[in-house]
């Protein structure tokens, strides 16, 4: 599970962006759900306040750690420093693996090279154990893999991604955390192309009946005009199959099957996104959604959040971090699960709503008082 992450000198964040999902003993049980970390976290703020960039920071770290070895050896590292600053940029992620061991990954980067990477094991009582340290293209400390293995590091590739490609099994528990993320935002922004996603998502639903049942149940709940969803396919002369959904509607005693382009934008978005919700809660993954409520009626949004806060639907403690323009969501999240983002003279910053010293935000009071 994700415990926190941050960055400095990255995109619109000149100073440290620190996103903290940890919850202490003062957090009410109906919020903590008996966990010391949050299962949901919402980023709120005006346009261009930095909330999407805060998601992009995490998306970048995950992509760099997981995929950077696969990129062109001559390509730049896929982030932007604050207003093209020549200073080093710094990043970190704190997390637990499937065996509940706690780690922190840190990286110091420039656009064309890795300056330093460090993997710590967090032992408690503020004790840390350096498991792996890399400076430029040299390993300076290593308690993870056999030192006799000749690992060749690249300027633009993470040491973790590199070890995975070298089939170093000892890195798998750490790598698996980064692999267990579903993210709809990239270097270029929100990834949202329904028409292109429909065939690939439909194929997965066809191959996984439980995933289709999950999506069908919720879509029928939110769109009472739909009574069933089936996945069909066309086959061309070469035997290639293209999958597509059919939505059954009832009109009196008659049944009509419609293709997805005849459905509302909200239903089309749900058909795509519910697959990712399913994978997340089924595997205990982290899901990162920019504009998670796009094209959705506000009444639907609490039900999607409940997928993560209900132990029956989320037995593996999957987590969701999202942006939203709906301020009423803050009353569901409360002060411990809401980050507010603002911009001052081109520099963005964010803070969790329980950070300011104030008596206005109480556990029994609506967060919406902030608007008054």
GIHU-V526472 format. One record per residue. N is the residue number from 1. RES is the residue in three letters. PHI is phi as a letter, one per 30 degrees, with the letter a starting at -180 (* if undefined). PSI is psi in radians with two decimals (NA if undefined). Layout:
BEGIN
n:N res:RES phi:PHI psi:PSI
n:N res:RES phi:PHI psi:PSI
END
This chain:
BEGIN
n:1 res:UNK phi:* psi:2.66
n:2 res:UNK phi:d psi:2.28
n:3 res:UNK phi:c psi:-0.44
n:4 res:UNK phi:l psi:2.86
n:5 res:UNK phi:a psi:2.92
n:6 res:UNK phi:a psi:3.05
n:7 res:UNK phi:a psi:2.76
n:8 res:UNK phi:b psi:2.50
n:9 res:UNK phi:h psi:0.97
n:10 res:UNK phi:b psi:2.19
n:11 res:UNK phi:h psi:-2.14
n:12 res:UNK phi:c psi:0.14
n:13 res:UNK phi:c psi:1.79
n:14 res:UNK phi:d psi:-0.87
n:15 res:UNK phi:c psi:-3.06
n:16 res:UNK phi:d psi:2.23
n:17 res:UNK phi:c psi:2.14
n:18 res:UNK phi:b psi:1.99
n:19 res:UNK phi:c psi:2.04
n:20 res:UNK phi:c psi:2.05
n:21 res:UNK phi:c psi:0.06
n:22 res:UNK phi:d psi:2.55
n:23 res:UNK phi:b psi:2.30
n:24 res:UNK phi:c psi:-3.07
n:25 res:UNK phi:d psi:-0.19
n:26 res:UNK phi:d psi:-0.20
n:27 res:UNK phi:d psi:2.27
n:28 res:UNK phi:e psi:2.60
n:29 res:UNK phi:d psi:-0.55
n:30 res:UNK phi:d psi:-0.21
n:31 res:UNK phi:c psi:-0.83
n:32 res:UNK phi:d psi:-0.49
n:33 res:UNK phi:h psi:0.61
n:34 res:UNK phi:i psi:0.46
n:35 res:UNK phi:c psi:2.73
n:36 res:UNK phi:c psi:0.30
n:37 res:UNK phi:b psi:2.76
n:38 res:UNK phi:d psi:2.47
n:39 res:UNK phi:d psi:-0.38
n:40 res:UNK phi:b psi:2.59
n:41 res:UNK phi:b psi:2.24
n:42 res:UNK phi:c psi:2.42
n:43 res:UNK phi:c psi:2.13
n:44 res:UNK phi:b psi:2.73
n:45 res:UNK phi:l psi:2.94
n:46 res:UNK phi:d psi:3.01
n:47 res:UNK phi:e psi:2.40
n:48 res:UNK phi:i psi:0.39
n:49 res:UNK phi:d psi:-0.25
n:50 res:UNK phi:j psi:-0.01
n:51 res:UNK phi:d psi:-0.72
n:52 res:UNK phi:d psi:-0.68
n:53 res:UNK phi:d psi:-0.59
n:54 res:UNK phi:d psi:-0.62
n:55 res:UNK phi:d psi:-0.67
n:56 res:UNK phi:d psi:-0.57
n:57 res:UNK phi:e psi:-0.86
n:58 res:UNK phi:d psi:-0.72
n:59 res:UNK phi:e psi:-0.70
n:60 res:UNK phi:d psi:-0.83
n:61 res:UNK phi:e psi:-0.81
n:62 res:UNK phi:d psi:-0.82
n:63 res:UNK phi:d psi:-0.72
n:64 res:UNK phi:d psi:-0.81
n:65 res:UNK phi:d psi:-0.65
n:66 res:UNK phi:d psi:-0.70
n:67 res:UNK phi:c psi:-0.14
n:68 res:UNK phi:d psi:-0.47
n:69 res:UNK phi:d psi:-0.42
n:70 res:UNK phi:d psi:-0.18
n:71 res:UNK phi:d psi:2.86
n:72 res:UNK phi:e psi:2.26
n:73 res:UNK phi:e psi:-0.36
n:74 res:UNK phi:c psi:-0.02
n:75 res:UNK phi:d psi:2.72
n:76 res:UNK phi:d psi:2.78
n:77 res:UNK phi:d psi:2.42
n:78 res:UNK phi:d psi:1.07
n:79 res:UNK phi:b psi:2.93
n:80 res:UNK phi:b psi:2.22
n:81 res:UNK phi:d psi:2.89
n:82 res:UNK phi:d psi:1.97
n:83 res:UNK phi:h psi:0.83
n:84 res:UNK phi:h psi:0.54
n:85 res:UNK phi:e psi:2.52
n:86 res:UNK phi:d psi:-0.04
n:87 res:UNK phi:d psi:2.75
n:88 res:UNK phi:d psi:2.57
n:89 res:UNK phi:c psi:2.51
n:90 res:UNK phi:b psi:2.54
n:91 res:UNK phi:b psi:2.67
n:92 res:UNK phi:a psi:2.72
n:93 res:UNK phi:b psi:2.37
n:94 res:UNK phi:c psi:2.33
n:95 res:UNK phi:a psi:2.94
n:96 res:UNK phi:c psi:2.51
n:97 res:UNK phi:d psi:-3.06
n:98 res:UNK phi:d psi:-0.30
n:99 res:UNK phi:c psi:0.23
n:100 res:UNK phi:i psi:0.33
n:101 res:UNK phi:d psi:2.45
n:102 res:UNK phi:c psi:2.41
n:103 res:UNK phi:b psi:2.80
n:104 res:UNK phi:b psi:2.25
n:105 res:UNK phi:c psi:2.29
n:106 res:UNK phi:b psi:2.55
n:107 res:UNK phi:b psi:2.42
n:108 res:UNK phi:c psi:2.10
n:109 res:UNK phi:b psi:2.69
n:110 res:UNK phi:b psi:2.97
n:111 res:UNK phi:e psi:-0.57
n:112 res:UNK phi:c psi:-0.05
n:113 res:UNK phi:a psi:2.73
n:114 res:UNK phi:d psi:2.20
n:115 res:UNK phi:d psi:-0.80
n:116 res:UNK phi:a psi:2.51
n:117 res:UNK phi:b psi:2.47
n:118 res:UNK phi:b psi:2.38
n:119 res:UNK phi:c psi:2.10
n:120 res:UNK phi:c psi:2.55
n:121 res:UNK phi:c psi:2.25
n:122 res:UNK phi:c psi:2.10
n:123 res:UNK phi:c psi:-0.11
n:124 res:UNK phi:j psi:2.82
n:125 res:UNK phi:h psi:0.63
n:126 res:UNK phi:i psi:0.39
n:127 res:UNK phi:c psi:2.47
n:128 res:UNK phi:b psi:2.56
n:129 res:UNK phi:b psi:2.05
n:130 res:UNK phi:d psi:2.02
n:131 res:UNK phi:c psi:-0.58
n:132 res:UNK phi:a psi:2.30
n:133 res:UNK phi:b psi:2.31
n:134 res:UNK phi:b psi:2.28
n:135 res:UNK phi:c psi:2.14
n:136 res:UNK phi:h psi:-2.12
n:137 res:UNK phi:c psi:0.57
n:138 res:UNK phi:b psi:2.44
n:139 res:UNK phi:d psi:2.07
n:140 res:UNK phi:c psi:-0.44
n:141 res:UNK phi:b psi:2.46
n:142 res:UNK phi:a psi:1.99
n:143 res:UNK phi:b psi:0.35
n:144 res:UNK phi:c psi:-0.84
n:145 res:UNK phi:b psi:2.96
n:146 res:UNK phi:d psi:2.11
n:147 res:UNK phi:d psi:-0.24
n:148 res:UNK phi:d psi:-0.23
n:149 res:UNK phi:d psi:2.21
n:150 res:UNK phi:d psi:1.76
n:151 res:UNK phi:c psi:2.16
n:152 res:UNK phi:c psi:2.01
n:153 res:UNK phi:c psi:2.61
n:154 res:UNK phi:c psi:2.70
n:155 res:UNK phi:e psi:-0.63
n:156 res:UNK phi:c psi:0.28
n:157 res:UNK phi:b psi:2.38
n:158 res:UNK phi:d psi:2.56
n:159 res:UNK phi:d psi:-0.58
n:160 res:UNK phi:d psi:-0.78
n:161 res:UNK phi:d psi:-0.67
n:162 res:UNK phi:d psi:-0.80
n:163 res:UNK phi:d psi:-0.62
n:164 res:UNK phi:d psi:-0.73
n:165 res:UNK phi:d psi:-0.48
n:166 res:UNK phi:d psi:0.08
n:167 res:UNK phi:i psi:0.64
n:168 res:UNK phi:d psi:1.81
n:169 res:UNK phi:d psi:-0.48
n:170 res:UNK phi:d psi:-0.27
n:171 res:UNK phi:d psi:-0.11
n:172 res:UNK phi:d psi:-0.69
n:173 res:UNK phi:d psi:-0.60
n:174 res:UNK phi:d psi:-0.81
n:175 res:UNK phi:e psi:-0.65
n:176 res:UNK phi:d psi:-0.58
n:177 res:UNK phi:d psi:-0.81
n:178 res:UNK phi:d psi:-0.53
n:179 res:UNK phi:d psi:-0.43
n:180 res:UNK phi:d psi:0.92
n:181 res:UNK phi:b psi:2.41
n:182 res:UNK phi:c psi:2.12
n:183 res:UNK phi:b psi:2.31
n:184 res:UNK phi:c psi:0.31
n:185 res:UNK phi:b psi:2.46
n:186 res:UNK phi:b psi:-2.98
n:187 res:UNK phi:e psi:-0.62
n:188 res:UNK phi:c psi:-0.06
n:189 res:UNK phi:j psi:-2.72
n:190 res:UNK phi:d psi:2.27
n:191 res:UNK phi:c psi:1.87
n:192 res:UNK phi:b psi:1.51
n:193 res:UNK phi:b psi:1.49
n:194 res:UNK phi:e psi:-0.87
n:195 res:UNK phi:e psi:-0.67
n:196 res:UNK phi:d psi:-0.49
n:197 res:UNK phi:d psi:-0.42
n:198 res:UNK phi:e psi:-0.86
n:199 res:UNK phi:d psi:-0.76
n:200 res:UNK phi:d psi:-0.70
n:201 res:UNK phi:d psi:-0.71
n:202 res:UNK phi:d psi:-0.68
n:203 res:UNK phi:d psi:-0.73
n:204 res:UNK phi:d psi:-0.74
n:205 res:UNK phi:d psi:-0.68
n:206 res:UNK phi:d psi:-0.69
n:207 res:UNK phi:d psi:-0.34
n:208 res:UNK phi:b psi:1.56
n:209 res:UNK phi:e psi:-0.55
n:210 res:UNK phi:d psi:-0.65
n:211 res:UNK phi:d psi:-0.72
n:212 res:UNK phi:d psi:-0.72
n:213 res:UNK phi:d psi:-0.72
n:214 res:UNK phi:e psi:-0.88
n:215 res:UNK phi:d psi:-0.76
n:216 res:UNK phi:d psi:-0.77
n:217 res:UNK phi:e psi:-0.76
n:218 res:UNK phi:d psi:-0.70
n:219 res:UNK phi:d psi:-0.71
n:220 res:UNK phi:d psi:-0.56
n:221 res:UNK phi:d psi:-0.69
n:222 res:UNK phi:d psi:-0.48
n:223 res:UNK phi:b psi:1.61
n:224 res:UNK phi:d psi:-0.16
n:225 res:UNK phi:d psi:-0.20
n:226 res:UNK phi:c psi:2.26
n:227 res:UNK phi:c psi:-0.29
n:228 res:UNK phi:a psi:2.74
n:229 res:UNK phi:b psi:2.25
n:230 res:UNK phi:b psi:2.65
n:231 res:UNK phi:c psi:2.16
n:232 res:UNK phi:c psi:3.09
n:233 res:UNK phi:b psi:2.64
n:234 res:UNK phi:c psi:2.58
n:235 res:UNK phi:b psi:2.18
n:236 res:UNK phi:d psi:-3.09
n:237 res:UNK phi:d psi:-0.36
n:238 res:UNK phi:c psi:0.05
n:239 res:UNK phi:i psi:0.12
n:240 res:UNK phi:d psi:2.36
n:241 res:UNK phi:c psi:2.36
n:242 res:UNK phi:c psi:2.11
n:243 res:UNK phi:c psi:2.60
n:244 res:UNK phi:a psi:2.71
n:245 res:UNK phi:c psi:2.67
n:246 res:UNK phi:b psi:2.25
n:247 res:UNK phi:c psi:2.14
n:248 res:UNK phi:c psi:2.21
n:249 res:UNK phi:c psi:2.53
n:250 res:UNK phi:c psi:2.27
n:251 res:UNK phi:b psi:1.70
n:252 res:UNK phi:i psi:-2.11
n:253 res:UNK phi:c psi:0.12
n:254 res:UNK phi:c psi:2.62
n:255 res:UNK phi:c psi:2.35
n:256 res:UNK phi:b psi:2.32
n:257 res:UNK phi:c psi:2.09
n:258 res:UNK phi:c psi:2.55
n:259 res:UNK phi:d psi:2.93
n:260 res:UNK phi:d psi:-0.50
n:261 res:UNK phi:d psi:-0.23
n:262 res:UNK phi:d psi:-0.13
n:263 res:UNK phi:d psi:2.87
n:264 res:UNK phi:d psi:2.77
n:265 res:UNK phi:d psi:-0.64
n:266 res:UNK phi:d psi:-0.78
n:267 res:UNK phi:d psi:-0.69
n:268 res:UNK phi:d psi:-0.73
n:269 res:UNK phi:d psi:-0.70
n:270 res:UNK phi:d psi:-0.71
n:271 res:UNK phi:e psi:-0.70
n:272 res:UNK phi:d psi:-0.93
n:273 res:UNK phi:d psi:-0.48
n:274 res:UNK phi:d psi:-0.42
n:275 res:UNK phi:d psi:-0.69
n:276 res:UNK phi:d psi:-0.61
n:277 res:UNK phi:d psi:-0.77
n:278 res:UNK phi:d psi:-0.86
n:279 res:UNK phi:d psi:-0.68
n:280 res:UNK phi:d psi:-0.94
n:281 res:UNK phi:d psi:-0.44
n:282 res:UNK phi:d psi:-0.52
n:283 res:UNK phi:c psi:-0.15
n:284 res:UNK phi:i psi:0.59
n:285 res:UNK phi:d psi:2.98
n:286 res:UNK phi:c psi:2.27
n:287 res:UNK phi:c psi:2.26
n:288 res:UNK phi:c psi:2.04
n:289 res:UNK phi:b psi:2.00
n:290 res:UNK phi:d psi:2.29
n:291 res:UNK phi:h psi:0.95
n:292 res:UNK phi:d psi:-0.40
n:293 res:UNK phi:c psi:0.21
n:294 res:UNK phi:e psi:2.27
n:295 res:UNK phi:i psi:0.18
n:296 res:UNK phi:c psi:2.49
n:297 res:UNK phi:d psi:2.48
n:298 res:UNK phi:e psi:-0.48
n:299 res:UNK phi:d psi:-0.36
n:300 res:UNK phi:d psi:-0.56
n:301 res:UNK phi:e psi:-0.79
n:302 res:UNK phi:d psi:-0.58
n:303 res:UNK phi:d psi:-0.62
n:304 res:UNK phi:d psi:-0.67
n:305 res:UNK phi:d psi:-0.61
n:306 res:UNK phi:d psi:-0.40
n:307 res:UNK phi:e psi:-0.52
n:308 res:UNK phi:c psi:-0.50
n:309 res:UNK phi:c psi:-0.19
n:310 res:UNK phi:c psi:2.12
n:311 res:UNK phi:d psi:-0.44
n:312 res:UNK phi:d psi:-0.72
n:313 res:UNK phi:d psi:-0.27
n:314 res:UNK phi:b psi:1.10
n:315 res:UNK phi:d psi:-0.39
n:316 res:UNK phi:c psi:0.14
n:317 res:UNK phi:h psi:0.83
n:318 res:UNK phi:d psi:2.74
n:319 res:UNK phi:b psi:2.64
n:320 res:UNK phi:b psi:2.24
n:321 res:UNK phi:b psi:2.34
n:322 res:UNK phi:a psi:2.82
n:323 res:UNK phi:c psi:2.68
n:324 res:UNK phi:a psi:2.61
n:325 res:UNK phi:c psi:0.02
n:326 res:UNK phi:c psi:1.83
n:327 res:UNK phi:d psi:-0.38
n:328 res:UNK phi:d psi:-0.36
n:329 res:UNK phi:e psi:-0.52
n:330 res:UNK phi:d psi:-0.50
n:331 res:UNK phi:d psi:-0.39
n:332 res:UNK phi:d psi:-0.73
n:333 res:UNK phi:d psi:-0.74
n:334 res:UNK phi:i psi:3.13
n:335 res:UNK phi:d psi:-0.40
n:336 res:UNK phi:d psi:-0.25
n:337 res:UNK phi:b psi:0.42
n:338 res:UNK phi:b psi:2.25
n:339 res:UNK phi:c psi:2.33
n:340 res:UNK phi:c psi:2.29
n:341 res:UNK phi:c psi:2.46
n:342 res:UNK phi:b psi:2.86
n:343 res:UNK phi:b psi:2.41
n:344 res:UNK phi:b psi:2.00
n:345 res:UNK phi:h psi:0.76
n:346 res:UNK phi:i psi:-0.15
n:347 res:UNK phi:c psi:2.26
n:348 res:UNK phi:c psi:2.65
n:349 res:UNK phi:a psi:2.71
n:350 res:UNK phi:b psi:2.66
n:351 res:UNK phi:b psi:2.53
n:352 res:UNK phi:d psi:2.50
n:353 res:UNK phi:d psi:-0.21
n:354 res:UNK phi:d psi:-0.01
n:355 res:UNK phi:d psi:-0.76
n:356 res:UNK phi:d psi:2.49
n:357 res:UNK phi:d psi:1.74
n:358 res:UNK phi:a psi:2.64
n:359 res:UNK phi:c psi:-0.01
n:360 res:UNK phi:d psi:-0.75
n:361 res:UNK phi:c psi:1.69
n:362 res:UNK phi:c psi:2.77
n:363 res:UNK phi:d psi:-0.45
n:364 res:UNK phi:c psi:0.24
n:365 res:UNK phi:b psi:2.50
n:366 res:UNK phi:d psi:2.36
n:367 res:UNK phi:d psi:-0.37
n:368 res:UNK phi:d psi:-0.13
n:369 res:UNK phi:d psi:-0.35
n:370 res:UNK phi:d psi:-0.45
n:371 res:UNK phi:d psi:-0.32
n:372 res:UNK phi:d psi:NA
END
